Amino acid sequence: MIEFRSKVRWLSALVLLLGYALPLVSRAQLIDDIEARTVQGVAEIRLQFTVPVRYIKHFPEERGEMIKLYLQTVGLEDREEIYPREFVHTPPIPLGSPFHVVYTTARTCFAIQDPLCLDIQFSKPVRFRIRPGNDGRSILLTVLPDSEPVKDKNGQKNPR
């Protein structure tokens, strides 16, 4: 009987410890998934978050090698700051430039409550559009075909 009580106490302590530890682990990862696909020659990237997000703004407006994206996490209480973390599992974009995402929730990244700041770095400048997803937990980044002429070795502009 004493041995049974000891085991029950030990299991109760383990369950209690896991109950506190698991939310900390899940809070640490804000990006759930990054999906990339091509539709009619246009690359679509979906950043799926583990929490509801509100789009605030992005920079530059429509073309760049580095995109700064400012969001706000919504409806979370007791959230810890997450300092720069790289989300390394970025899928290749068919017909597009490779990229990676770095994000932070440090309060210094943007002057709003519960900021979520992302740097999306491509290997070369791209034209793009950004819009919030319909589910409140995603952002859609559309990488458009480049319409600027490419220069040949002599510096002459050649249309694509």
C-alpha positions in Angstrom: 0.0 0.0 0.0 2.8 2.4 0.8 4.6 1.5 -2.5 1.4 2.3 -4.4 1.0 5.7 -2.7 4.6 6.5 -3.5 4.1 5.7 -7.2 0.9 7.8 -7.3 2.7 10.8 -5.7 5.6 10.4 -8.2 3.2 10.2 -11.2 1.2 13.2 -9.9 4.4 15.2 -9.5 5.4 14.3 -13.1 2.0 15.2 -14.5 2.1 18.5 -12.7 5.7 19.3 -13.9 4.7 18.4 -17.5 1.6 20.6 -17.2 3.9 23.6 -16.5 6.6 22.7 -19.0 4.5 22.0 -22.1 3.0 25.5 -22.4 6.5 27.0 -22.2 7.6 24.8 -25.1 4.6 25.6 -27.2 4.9 29.3 -26.5 8.5 29.3 -27.8 7.5 28.4 -31.4 5.3 31.0 -33.0 5.6 29.9 -36.7 3.7 26.6 -37.1 4.5 26.0 -40.8 5.7 27.7 -44.0 4.1 26.5 -47.2 5.3 27.5 -50.7 3.6 26.7 -54.0 3.4 28.1 -57.5 0.1 29.1 -59.1 0.2 30.3 -62.8 3.9 31.3 -62.5 3.5 33.2 -59.2 5.0 31.9 -56.0 2.7 31.9 -53.0 4.2 31.6 -49.5 1.9 31.0 -46.5 3.3 31.8 -43.1 1.1 29.8 -40.6 1.3 30.9 -36.9 0.5 29.0 -33.8 -1.3 32.0 -32.4 -3.8 34.6 -33.8 -1.9 37.5 -35.4 -2.9 41.0 -36.7 -1.1 42.5 -39.7 0.4 46.0 -38.9 2.7 46.9 -41.8 5.6 45.9 -43.9 8.6 47.5 -45.5 9.7 47.9 -48.3 6.3 48.4 -50.0 6.6 46.0 -53.0 10.2 45.1 -53.9 13.3 44.1 -51.9 15.7 41.4 -50.9 14.8 41.8 -47.1 11.2 42.2 -46.1 10.4 43.6 -42.6 7.0 42.4 -41.5 5.3 43.8 -38.4 2.5 41.9 -36.7 0.8 41.8 -33.3 0.0 38.6 -31.5 -3.7 38.6 -30.4 -5.4 37.2 -27.3 -2.3 35.9 -25.5 -1.7 36.4 -21.8 1.5 35.9 -19.9 3.6 35.7 -23.1 7.4 35.6 -22.9 9.7 37.6 -25.1 11.3 35.5 -27.8 14.6 36.8 -29.0 15.8 36.3 -32.6 15.2 32.8 -33.8 15.7 31.5 -37.2 13.0 29.3 -38.7 15.2 27.1 -40.8 12.7 24.8 -42.4 11.8 27.1 -45.3 10.6 25.2 -48.4 12.1 25.9 -51.8 10.0 28.2 -54.0 9.6 26.8 -57.5 10.8 29.4 -60.0 11.8 31.7 -57.1 14.6 32.9 -54.9 15.5 30.9 -51.8 14.6 32.6 -48.5 14.8 32.3 -44.7 12.8 33.8 -41.9 14.0 35.3 -38.6 11.5 36.5 -36.0 11.4 38.1 -32.6 8.8 39.2 -30.0 11.2 41.5 -28.2 9.3 44.6 -27.1 12.0 46.7 -28.8 11.2 45.4 -32.3 8.1 47.6 -32.6 6.3 50.0 -30.4 3.1 48.1 -29.9 1.8 45.7 -27.3 2.7 42.0 -28.1 4.8 42.7 -31.2 5.9 39.9 -33.6 8.6 41.2 -36.0 9.8 39.1 -38.9 12.7 39.5 -41.3 12.2 37.6 -44.5 15.5 37.4 -46.4 15.6 36.4 -50.0 18.8 35.6 -51.9 18.0 38.4 -54.4 15.5 41.3 -54.7 12.0 40.1 -55.4 8.6 41.9 -56.2 5.9 40.9 -53.8 2.5 41.5 -52.2 1.6 40.8 -48.6 -1.9 40.3 -47.1 -3.3 38.6 -44.0 -4.9 35.2 -44.3 -8.6 34.7 -43.8 -8.0 32.4 -40.8 -6.4 35.1 -38.5 -3.3 32.9 -38.0 -1.5 33.3 -41.3 0.1 35.8 -43.6 0.2 35.3 -47.4 3.3 36.5 -49.3 3.0 36.5 -53.1 6.3 36.7 -55.0 5.5 38.2 -58.4 7.4 37.7 -61.7 10.1 40.3 -62.0 9.1 42.9 -64.7 12.3 44.8 -64.7 14.6 44.2 -67.7 17.7 42.2 -67.1 21.0 43.7 -68.2 23.3 41.5 -70.4 27.1 41.4 -70.1 27.5 44.7 -72.0 25.1 46.6 -69.7 22.3 46.6 -72.3 18.7 46.0 -71.0 17.0 42.9 -72.4 13.3 42.2 -71.7 12.6 38.9 -70.1 
